[in-house]
Amino acid sequence: MYNQGLFRSWVPKLVQLVLIIIFISVVVPVNGVYVGNVAYMVGSTGMPSEYFVWANYGSTIGMGAAMPIILRMKWRYKIRDKVTVIFILIAILSYLNGTTDRPLLIVANSVIIGFLKMIVMLEFIIPIMFMISKEGNRGKFFSVFYPFSIIISQIAGYILTIVAFDFNWQFVHIASAAVCLFLALLAWVFMHDKYFGFKMPLYYIDWLSILLFVAVFMFGAYVLAFGKQQYWIHSSKIINASIASFVSLILLVIRQYTLKRPYISFKIFRKNNVIHGLIMLLMTGMFLATGSIQNIFTIGILGYDPVLNSKLNLLMIPGIVAAGVYMAFWFKQGRGLKMFIFMGFAAMLAYTVIMYFSMSLEFNFENWILPMVLKGFGMGALFIAVWYYTLDKLEMTEMMAATGLVLVWRTFFSVGIFSALFSWLQYQFQIEAVGNLAIYMDGNSYSMTQVMGNMKAIQFNAILAANKRLLGYICIAGVGVLMYILAYHFGVDRHKIYRGFKVTSERRKHKSRLKRTTIQEIEDAAGAVL
């Protein structure tokens, strides 16, 4: 009646492993919008790129919204039926995204695709976790799964960008739909048709809370995606979206405290590791958001096409692999997370410093190897270690609810808020740099032809100056991040850290009291003998 596996009994173990790898390799990168194809989508539809950035955020928000109900969905439906239907739905939504020119439909479909993708992903994550670590050690699992998922996403993004370059962006979504239909057929043939355990009812799920969760972050995503285009608070749409996001948040919080079975528990925010973990994830987002500065440099200055720009991400793979291997060794040795997290932030800071000194027109593709490897190591290390620390010491029900919030915080909010901030600052610095360079273009000293001929050089130098100034501020902030990591105790007693040369006042008092007591006892004993 019950079967906690995935496949039918007649499927060989080796075939099961191959099928799991195939399924997870497609589920991880599938999305409503592929970042490498945004330029082609903008050119084809004539719509602003902000719509597709909003859709990309929506996919992450959908994944976060699904996390608190994943276990209940897993126990409610048969694995074969659930996986097959979800792959068919994703195929339909991907086909719609590839055949429409309405950006709002792409945004809505992206949220649903993220929601469905997260539900089916868990079916393959659980067996992978116990294959990697039979005792369920999350540290070992993160050390393997996160590097694998990041690498698969980078490789898939590069391949899909090539497909869009050779054909068109619509073909990418149609091909994704075809692959999902093929996986639905594989699921129907090889997966068993039994329940995982006793059936759980769905009426305990509060769908209104899910809608409020999506509304909070989707309105916030609209603000971050369109803020620069609509000049922030000078736009009534930005103000209305901000108010709507805040009101939805208030309603979501109130509803959780009035439900018998809340959708999200806010008790996790009382834990010290969750608070500091979110702070470190926010700092990680600051470094990851430098990708927008990198894109300005590669596309605007160096003239890379989308394919070559996507190829840069493949240079991070050696660093990501190194982070996973080193972290697995770190967990095996039972060491603390402090220095590993410090190394991750130090690698990201080193990448930023190298980019600061590399802002020039003469920058070869080979020069990207070192900074991208450092960036890959930093990303892998921080994704593994900070995520592990944030969710540490949480029970399973708390962890599933917290994972949705932390996922949205890490992938959408932290990166989105710094990407929007850096984009606005870069634009302001660029205007200032153009004004500073314009003083050398005196019309009394140069002819109109000479002035117009130098306009391109002025624009390039203004972009470089703006990028360099912004990267300089990030480097200064990065030094502060390293100081914060060194100062934070990561749950370890400070007196244990410095026990080689520091003794607590209580311990000194205890030793002094013990010494006085011992001397008194000796004196009493000596007096009795005499």
Buried (B, 14 or more C-beta within 10 A) or exposed (E): EEBEBBBBEEBEEEEBEEBBBBBBBBBBBBBBBBBBBBBBBBEBBEBBBBBBBBBBBBBBBBBBBBBBBBBBBBBBBBBBEBBBBBBBBBBBBBBBBBEBEEBEBBBBBBBBBBBBBBBBBBBBBBBBBEEBBEEEBBBBBBBBBBBBBBBBBBBBBBBBBBBBBEEBBBBBBBBBBEBBBBBBEBBBEBBBEBBBEEEBEEEEBBEEBBEBBBBBBBBBBBBBBBBBEBEBEEBEEBBEBBEBBEBBBEBBBEBBEEBEEBBBBBEBEEBEBBEBBBBBBBBBBBBBBBBBBBBBBBBBBBEBEBBBBBBBBBBBBBBBBBBBBBBBEBBEEEEBBBBBBBBBBBBBBBBBBBBBEBBEEEBEEEEBEBBBBBBBBBBBBBBBBBBBBBBBEBEEEBBBBBBBBBBBBBBBBBBBBBBBBBBBBBEEBBEBBBEEBEEEBEEEEBEEEEBEEBEEEBBEBBBBBBBBBBBEEBBEBBEEBBEBBEEBEBBEEEEEEEEEEEEEEEEEEEEEEEEEEEEEEEEEEEEEEE
